[in-house]
Amino acid sequence: MTELGGFQDRVARVDLSDESVAYESIDEEDARKYIGARGLGVKYVFEQGPDVDPLGPENLLAFMNGPLSGTQVTMSGRIAVCTKSPLTGTVTDSHHGGWSGARLKWSGFDGLLFEGQADEPVYAVVEDGELELRDASHLWGKGVHETRDTIEEEVDGSYGKNLSIMAIGPGGENEVKYACIINEDDRASGRGGTGCVMGSKNLKAIVIKSTTKMPQPADSETFKEGHQQAMQAIQESDVTAPNEGGLSMYGTNVLMNIGEEMDGLPTKNGKYTSTEAMREAEGVDIDAERVSGENVRENILVDEPTCHSCPVACKKEVEVQTMHKGEEMNVRTESYEYESAYALGPNSGHTDRDAVALMIERCNDMGVDTIETGNMMAMAMEMSEEGKLEEGELEWGDFETMIDMIDRIGHREDDLADLLAEGPRRVADRKEAHDNSLAVKGQTIAAYDPRCMKGMGIGYATSNRGACHLRGYTPSAEILGIPEKVDPYEYEGKGELTATFQDLHAISDSFDICKFNAFAEGIEEYVLQYNGMTGLDVSEDELMKAGERIYTLERYYNNLNGFDGADDSLPERFLEDGIPGQGASEGEYCELEEMKDEYYEHRGWVDGVVPDEKLEDLEIEIGPGTGVSADSGGAAAPSDD
């Protein structure tokens, strides 16, 4: 049991196999060591056993908020979904914004833990500290948007006022390996296949009903000091300032033109580092500006909704009228994000703004990750060009076929869609197409080219959940100069920088607050608000150690599943003897091995494996240990007998 402020001290553990629900407290030592949300969620997943089948009943699916979720802290509307990934085989955590994280806290819970497998489809209703399972057979097969509307009519709540709904679409039901969970108006726990796990359990949706009951800080004076300091930093930041900063004005897609100008925007499955380079080399009509945040704001923006306690309002809702196969279609969607636009646009060989909006909406309704879906289609286009796909073909930039392919993948409608639904690693294995994959540990890269941003290269490689920009967002320093500007092309120092960002983001993900806080706030503001809410008195060093502990626990979990330094890799096209960068990145490669050496030394790991001494130093008292000793140069430690 914990009496720390910010916690409800209540977790629902649901065994879907027999539809039983039990309630348990939060262990205070765990709360102190792993903070909450991501940290506690990963520990719950670890305790279930690292060697579980991701799609088996033993795998745990944890929905967790943190001690700052649903509070007055800015951007504190997030929730973590933690599980073992069917896409990568690693531990994964995927977060989304909106209001469900806050409402889960207000409804009386710190987390929901689902294990087992229901005999028939069900959905969960959470209200006033209780969880009830209801029949969802009539919802199975429906898209996310129809599911949400149907449930709203059934539960006597008002969507967007006192009701949040997290649901899967056909992608999750049909176990597309990169299926996601969609929250409210198109906010996605997108990466790692969390929706696939939810589908494997026959869990269609989670419904949360609550009024606003924000937790009060245990130490109001310390909290007030931290909150005021944080608000001032957010208002003064060129990135986050409400109605002025780049993120507030253009959303995440503010980076599209910036990435293009830096020659750091992977294009045509990463063959080029910008659309300009592709245009000049191939003479095609492609231009990243058409799918940029500036273009979106000027031409198709219709609303700027926000998440709980957020003054930035980075969400950009758009509406387009476009023709698809002779039919006029009207689409309104909330999530015209940078990563989505990159994967479904330039990386797939086109920049049709309205087609991208339609594809984003279809991905959300199918419940599949926009990044993985776009990158899978780009991979298929390159494979088609090389004659590697007997199941069918995709042509570069053919957005008409791409639009239909999203539904086909979600339903596994035909041989090609069924193949692509398996994700890049399985496609590469079956078709001997590893040269065509942009994946690390089975998950594809985001919209930052590691030939241009070297920190992103080591970040992709060492991410515990597969290639990811959100484990350690070094573009903050490489592009935006936060906390200070570093040369994006310089590789020295990037190992340590990446590890620091990874630990910081492990902290914010465990609070659970939006990473965009970090464009303005730093560890000082984090400590003040955390101490103020919980009543603790941790130092900056102690909080950073908690971040390191969480990141190391994840790596340890992966080690027990057979992952080591060989898996901290990058696609060959980004490395020496691959495809050099063009334009401003002309001739550049990613010096991965040099950065890995620096990174491992800083982490105290041995070739990507956590030695037992590091586990002891971080007080990680779970599991059997890796058997690796730093003193033995990576050999397994001798047995006691």
ABEGO torsion letter per residue (X at the ends): XBABBGBAGBBBBBBAAAGBBBBBBBBAAAAAAAGEEAAAAAAAAAAAEAABBAABAABBBBBBBBAABGBABBGAABBBBBBBBAAAGBBBBBBBBEAAAAAAAAAGBABBBBBEBBABBBBBBBBGGBBBBBBAAAABGBBAAAAAAAAAAAAGBBBGAABBBBBBBAAAAAGBAABBBBBEBGBBBABGGAAAAAAAAGBABBBBBBBBBBBBBABAAAAAAAAAAAAAAAAABAAABBGABAAAAAEAAAAAAAAAAAGABBBGGGABABAAAAAAAAGBBBBAAAABAAAAAAAABABBBBBBGBAAGABBBBBBBBBBGGBBBBBBBABBBAAAAAAABAAAGBABAAAAAAAAAAAAAAGBBAAAAAAAAAAAAAAAAAGABAAEBBBBGBAAAAAAAAAAAAAGABAAAAAAAAEAAAAAAAAGAAAABABBGGBBBBABBAAABAAAAAAAAABAAEBBAAABBAAAAAAAGOABBBBAABABGAAAAAAAAAAAAAAAAAOBBBAAAAAABBAAAAAAAAAAAAGBBBBAAAAAAAAAAAAAAAAAAAAAAGBBAAABBBBAAABBGBBBBBEAABGBBBBAAAAAAAAAAAAGBBGGBBBAAAAAAAGBBBEAEAGBBAAAGGBBBBBAX
